[in-house]
């Protein structure tokens, strides 16, 4: 009898498309005044993250109510809907202390997931002033603070084994 390895999780490298980027602020001349403006980025764009994707998330539900414990997934043979839905926990690659993701993944192709996650990011924002306000100090003196913000975002992730294979010659 052929015995396959069972897996509970895999490592992924992903991209999510978010508006939560670390912004910077500057001064723009307006007649004799200087007004505060956001230098951006302001649009939805990519942020990259590394994540653990937990295989077969629905299979864990029976064990919460006294059922059998989920033993893992045979990635070659197990392709039911329940096998392809996973949990995602990850951190941003640019600064893991300032970005993390938590959500769900759906395996569209072997090793390729479409993700729906909550993206939590610590980003710059203005403190005690508003964008467009007249400011008499230097650009480096614009009062700013770091705040945690979050939003639900869609993304794509690849199994790290695929990424490694793509980057090798």
C-alpha positions as CSV (number, residue, x, y, z in Angstrom):
1,X,0.0,0.0,0.0
2,X,1.3,3.4,-1.0
3,X,1.5,5.7,2.0
4,X,1.6,9.5,1.3
5,X,2.9,12.2,3.5
6,X,0.2,14.4,5.1
7,X,0.6,18.1,5.6
8,X,-1.2,20.5,7.8
9,X,0.4,23.8,6.5
10,X,2.6,25.3,3.9
11,X,4.7,28.5,3.6
12,X,3.6,31.0,1.0
13,X,4.8,34.2,-0.5
14,X,2.0,36.6,-1.3
15,X,0.9,39.9,-2.8
16,X,-2.1,41.8,-1.6
17,X,-3.6,44.9,-3.1
18,X,-4.1,47.6,-0.4
19,X,-4.4,51.3,0.2
20,X,-2.5,50.9,3.5
21,X,1.0,52.1,2.6
22,X,3.4,54.1,4.7
23,X,2.7,57.7,3.5
24,X,4.9,60.7,3.7
25,X,3.9,64.4,3.8
26,X,5.3,67.5,2.3
27,X,4.7,71.3,1.8
28,X,3.3,72.8,-1.4
29,X,3.4,76.5,-2.1
30,X,0.1,78.3,-2.3
31,X,0.7,82.0,-2.9
32,X,2.7,83.2,0.1
33,X,1.7,80.2,2.2
34,X,2.9,76.6,2.4
35,X,0.2,73.9,2.6
36,X,0.5,70.3,3.8
37,X,-0.1,67.6,1.3
38,X,0.3,63.8,1.1
39,X,3.2,62.7,-1.1
40,X,1.6,59.3,-1.1
41,X,1.4,56.6,-2.0
42,X,-2.4,57.0,-2.0
43,X,-3.7,54.5,-4.5
44,X,-4.3,50.8,-4.1
45,X,-1.1,48.9,-4.8
46,X,0.8,45.8,-3.9
47,X,2.3,44.9,-0.6
48,X,4.2,41.6,-0.2
49,X,4.0,39.2,2.7
50,X,5.1,35.8,3.9
51,X,2.5,33.5,5.4
52,X,1.6,30.1,6.8
53,X,-1.4,28.7,5.1
54,X,-3.2,26.1,7.2
55,X,-4.6,23.4,4.9
56,X,-8.2,22.1,5.1
57,X,-9.6,24.6,7.6
58,X,-13.1,23.1,7.5
59,X,-11.7,19.7,8.6
60,X,-10.8,21.1,12.0
61,X,-14.4,22.0,12.9
62,X,-15.5,18.4,13.9
63,X,-12.5,18.1,16.3
64,X,-13.8,21.2,18.2
65,X,-16.9,19.3,19.0
66,X,-15.3,16.0,20.1
67,X,-14.9,14.5,16.6
68,X,-11.8,12.9,15.1
69,X,-8.7,15.0,14.9
70,X,-7.7,16.1,11.4
71,X,-4.6,14.2,10.4
72,X,-3.5,16.4,7.4
73,X,-3.8,16.7,3.7
74,X,-2.2,14.6,1.0
75,X,-1.5,17.4,-1.4
76,X,-1.4,15.1,-4.4
77,X,-4.7,13.3,-3.8
78,X,-6.9,15.5,-1.6
79,X,-8.7,18.2,-3.6
80,X,-12.2,18.5,-2.2
81,X,-13.6,21.9,-1.5
82,X,-12.8,21.5,2.2
83,X,-9.2,20.5,1.4
84,X,-8.7,23.7,-0.7
85,X,-10.0,26.2,1.9
86,X,-7.3,27.3,4.2
87,X,-6.4,29.8,6.9
88,X,-3.8,32.5,6.4
89,X,-1.5,34.1,9.0
90,X,1.4,36.3,7.7
91,X,3.6,39.3,8.1
92,X,4.7,42.0,5.7
93,X,8.1,41.7,4.0
94,X,9.0,45.4,4.1
95,X,8.6,45.5,8.0
96,X,7.1,42.5,9.7
97,X,6.6,44.5,12.9
98,X,4.3,47.0,11.1
99,X,2.1,44.7,8.9
100,X,0.3,41.4,9.3
101,X,-2.5,39.6,7.6
102,X,-5.1,37.2,8.8
103,X,-7.8,35.5,6.7
104,X,-8.7,32.8,4.3
105,X,-7.2,31.2,1.2
106,X,-8.7,29.2,-1.6
107,X,-6.4,27.0,-3.6
108,X,-7.2,27.9,-7.2
109,X,-4.4,25.7,-8.6
110,X,-2.0,23.5,-6.9
111,X,0.2,25.8,-4.8
112,X,-1.6,29.0,-6.0
113,X,-4.1,30.6,-3.7
114,X,-6.5,33.4,-4.0
115,X,-6.7,35.1,-0.6
116,X,-9.1,37.3,1.3
117,X,-7.5,38.7,4.3
118,X,-7.6,41.5,6.9
119,X,-4.5,43.6,6.4
120,X,-3.3,45.4,9.5
121,X,-0.7,48.0,8.9
122,X,1.0,50.7,11.1
123,X,1.2,53.7,8.8
124,X,2.1,57.4,9.1
125,X,-0.7,59.9,9.6
126,X,-0.9,63.6,10.4
127,X,-1.0,64.6,14.1
128,X,-2.8,67.8,15.2
129,X,-2.9,69.1,11.6
130,X,-4.9,68.3,8.5
131,X,-4.0,67.9,4.9
132,X,-4.3,71.2,3.2
133,X,-3.6,73.2,6.3
134,X,-1.2,76.2,6.2
135,X,2.1,75.3,7.9
136,X,4.9,77.7,8.7
137,X,7.6,75.3,9.8
138,X,9.9,73.1,7.7
139,X,8.8,69.9,6.0
140,X,10.7,67.8,8.6
141,X,8.6,69.5,11.3
142,X,5.2,68.4,10.1
143,X,3.6,66.6,13.1
144,X,3.1,62.9,12.3
145,X,2.3,59.8,14.2
146,X,2.1,56.0,13.5
147,X,-1.4,54.5,13.7
148,X,-2.7,51.0,13.1
149,X,-5.2,50.8,10.3
150,X,-6.9,47.8,8.7
151,X,-8.9,46.8,5.7
152,X,-10.1,43.7,4.0
153,X,-8.1,43.0,0.8
154,X,-7.8,40.4,-1.9
155,X,-4.5,38.9,-3.0
156,X,-2.6,36.0,-4.4
157,X,-0.1,33.7,-2.8
158,X,2.3,31.1,-4.1
159,X,3.7,28.1,-2.3
160,X,7.3,28.9,-1.3
161,X,8.5,25.8,-3.0
162,X,7.2,27.2,-6.3
163,X,8.9,30.6,-5.6
164,X,12.2,28.8,-4.9
165,X,11.9,26.8,-8.2
166,X,11.1,30.0,-10.2
167,X,14.1,31.8,-8.8
168,X,16.6,29.0,-9.5
169,X,18.4,28.8,-12.8
